[in-house]
């Protein structure tokens, strides 16, 4: 039995990294979890099979509205309810901020198709079902790059800022559905493991002397879900990065 016992959560992009850690934390708290990925099917199935509560793996690319709607439909068909949507799925590539020509239209378009349009379409499709929950929640996984001029590319920072503001707009317009965000700094994931210089710089500069771990982000998600009078909030999980840089 846990604080979230019996609730049903979709965690997009949960075959690895922050999404996987979040799926594991919610399951530990009693959630029944829908694990999702666009392409990493074996990894997603393995995560789902390893969780301690009832789970479902659904392959779906949220940039395709039909697949996003199918993800919601499969969830409702299997569990009969939806209480929590964690919008974690994302795509990015590193582009020097000063090299404007390197940020091609294709990169910009792909970034927004996955991370803004896909998140919007999925959240919109989920909202009627969330409204039937006794404690409905949406959590956006964003970044401190959405709060300050940083990030792997300008497009990445634009995407994160868009989700921060989308969360506030939905929180205002869709209550009693609670909508919040988690904005980490640099996180040690499979994607960033080959960035030793960046991790070392963070460890040297920030008050907590390390990069974030996926579990730090997952715990922030859980905290927001358990905070029943919080909505429209972006929780910064950066070890103090924004205090010093």
C-alpha positions in Angstrom: 0.0 0.0 0.0 1.3 3.5 -0.9 0.2 7.1 -1.0 -1.0 6.7 -4.6 -2.5 3.2 -4.2 -4.9 2.2 -6.9 -4.4 5.2 -9.2 -3.5 4.8 -12.8 -0.7 6.8 -14.3 0.6 7.1 -17.9 4.3 8.1 -18.1 5.4 8.9 -21.6 8.9 8.1 -22.7 9.4 5.7 -19.8 11.6 3.1 -21.2 14.7 4.8 -19.7 16.0 7.9 -17.9 13.6 10.2 -16.0 10.6 8.5 -17.4 11.7 5.0 -16.2 12.6 6.4 -12.8 9.2 8.1 -12.5 7.4 4.9 -13.5 9.3 3.0 -10.8 8.6 5.6 -8.1 4.9 5.8 -8.9 4.7 2.0 -8.8 6.4 1.9 -5.5 3.8 4.3 -4.2 1.0 2.0 -5.4 0.2 3.4 -8.9 -0.8 1.1 -11.7 1.5 2.4 -14.5 1.3 2.6 -18.3 4.8 2.5 -19.6 5.3 4.1 -23.0 7.9 4.6 -25.7 7.9 5.5 -29.3 10.4 2.9 -30.4 12.3 1.2 -27.6 9.8 -1.7 -27.3 11.9 -4.3 -25.6 13.2 -1.8 -23.0 9.7 -0.5 -22.4 8.3 -4.0 -21.9 11.1 -4.9 -19.6 10.4 -1.8 -17.4 6.7 -2.7 -17.3 7.4 -6.3 -16.4 9.7 -5.3 -13.6 7.3 -3.0 -11.7 5.6 -4.2 -8.5 2.1 -3.1 -9.5 -0.2 -3.9 -12.4 1.3 -2.4 -15.5 0.7 -2.1 -19.2 3.2 -1.3 -22.0 1.9 0.7 -24.9 4.1 1.6 -27.9 3.0 5.0 -29.2 4.6 8.0 -30.9 2.8 11.0 -29.4 3.7 13.1 -32.5 1.0 11.0 -34.3 -2.4 12.1 -32.9 -4.0 8.8 -33.7 -1.3 6.9 -31.7 -1.7 9.3 -28.8 -5.4 8.8 -28.7 -4.8 5.0 -28.9 -2.5 5.2 -25.9 -5.3 6.9 -23.9 -7.9 4.4 -25.2 -5.7 1.4 -24.3 -5.3 2.7 -20.8 -9.0 3.2 -20.3 -9.8 -0.2 -21.9 -7.3 -2.0 -19.6 -7.7 -0.1 -16.3 -11.0 1.7 -16.7 -9.6 5.0 -15.4 -6.8 7.6 -15.7 -5.7 9.7 -12.8 -2.2 10.9 -13.7 -0.4 11.9 -16.9 3.3 12.5 -16.8 4.4 14.2 -20.0 8.1 13.1 -20.2 8.5 12.1 -23.8 10.9 14.3 -25.7 13.5 14.7 -28.5 16.4 17.0 -28.8 19.9 17.4 -30.4 22.8 19.6 -29.4 23.2 22.8 -31.3 25.5 25.7 -30.3 23.3 28.6 -29.4 25.5 31.1 -31.2 25.3 29.1 -34.5 21.9 30.2 -35.7 22.3 28.5 -39.1 23.0 25.2 -37.4 19.5 25.3 -35.9 17.8 24.1 -39.1 14.1 24.3 -39.8 14.0 20.5 -39.7 15.5 20.4 -36.1 13.2 23.2 -35.0 10.1 21.5 -36.5 11.0 18.1 -35.1 11.6 19.6 -31.6 8.2 21.2 -31.5 6.4 18.3 -33.2 7.4 15.9 -30.4 7.7 18.1 -27.4 5.0 20.7 -27.8 2.5 19.5 -30.3 2.7 15.9 -29.1 2.3 16.9 -25.5 -0.6 19.2 -26.3 -2.4 16.6 -28.3 -2.0 13.8 -25.7 -3.0 16.1 -22.8 -6.0 17.2 -24.6 -7.0 13.6 -25.4 -6.5 12.7 -21.7 -8.4 15.6 -20.2 -11.9 14.2 -20.4 -10.8 11.0 -18.6 -8.7 12.9 -16.0 -11.7 15.0 -15.1 -13.5 11.8 -13.9 -10.7 11.2 -11.3 -11.1 12.2 -7.7 -7.5 13.6 -7.8 -6.5 14.3 -11.4 -3.0 15.4 -12.2 -0.8 16.3 -15.2 2.9 16.8 -14.6 5.2 18.3 -17.3 8.9 17.3 -17.3 10.5 20.5 -18.3 13.9 22.1 -17.6 15.6 25.1 -16.1 16.4 25.8 -19.7 12.8 27.0 -19.9 13.4 29.5 -17.2 16.8 30.9 -18.2 18.9 31.0 -21.4 20.5 27.6 -21.4 20.0 24.1 -22.7 21.2 21.8 -25.5 19.8 24.1 -28.2 17.7 27.2 -28.5 14.9 25.0 -29.8 15.2 22.9 -26.6 14.9 25.9 -24.4 12.0 27.2 -26.4 10.2 23.9 -26.0 10.8 23.8 -22.2 9.5 27.4 -21.8 6.4 26.5 -23.9 5.6 23.5 -21.6 6.1 25.7 -18.5 3.6 28.2 -19.7 1.3 25.5 -21.1 1.2 24.0 -17.6 0.2 27.3 -16.1 -2.5 27.9 -18.7 -4.0 24.4 -18.2 -3.8 24.7 -14.4 -5.9 28.0 -14.6 -8.3 26.7 -17.2 -8.8 23.0 -16.4 -9.2 22.8 -12.6 -9.8 20.7 -10.5 -7.2 18.9 -12.7 -3.9 19.9 -11.2 -1.2 20.7 -13.6 2.4 21.2 -12.5 6.0 20.9 -13.8 9.3 19.5 -12.8 12.3 21.5 -14.1 15.6 19.8 -13.6 19.0 21.0 -14.4 21.6 18.7 -15.9 20.5 15.1 -15.3 22.8 12.0 -15.6 21.0 9.9 -18.1 21.9 7.6 -21.0 21.9 10.7 -23.3 24.2 12.8 -21.1 26.5 10.1 -19.8 29.1 11.1 -22.5 29.2 14.7 -21.2 31.9 14.4 -18.5 33.0 18.0 -18.8 29.5 19.4 -18.2 28.8 17.1 -15.3 32.2 18.0 -13.7 31.4 21.7 -14.2 28.0 21.3 -12.5 29.6 19.4 -9.6 32.2 22.1 -9.1 29.8 25.0 -9.3 26.5 24.1 -7.7 25.8 24.0 -4.0 24.9 20.3 -3.9 28.1 19.4 -5.9 26.6 16.9 -8.4 24.3 16.6 -11.4 20.7 15.4 -10.8 19.8 11.7 -11.0 16.6 10.5 -12.7 15.4 9.5 -9.2 15.6 13.1 -8.1 13.2 14.1 -10.8 10.9 11.1 -10.0 10.8 12.1 -6.4 9.8 15.6 -7.4 6.9 14.2 -9.5 5.8 12.2 -6.6 5.9 15.2 -4.3 3.7 17.2 -6.6 1.2 14.4 -6.9 1.0 14.2 -3.1 0.6 17.9 -2.6 -3.1 18.2 -3.1 -3.3 22.1 -3.0 -0.6 22.8 -5.5 -1.3 23.6 -9.1 0.4 25.8 -11.8 3.7 25.3 -10.1 7.1 24.5 -11.7 9.4 22.7 -9.2 13.0 23.4 -9.9 15.2 20.4 -9.3 18.7 21.6 -10.0 20.9 21.3 -6.9 21.1 25.1 -6.7 22.3 25.6 -10.3 20.0 28.6 -10.8 21.4 30.2 -7.7 25.0 30.4 -9.0 24.9 30.4 -12.8 
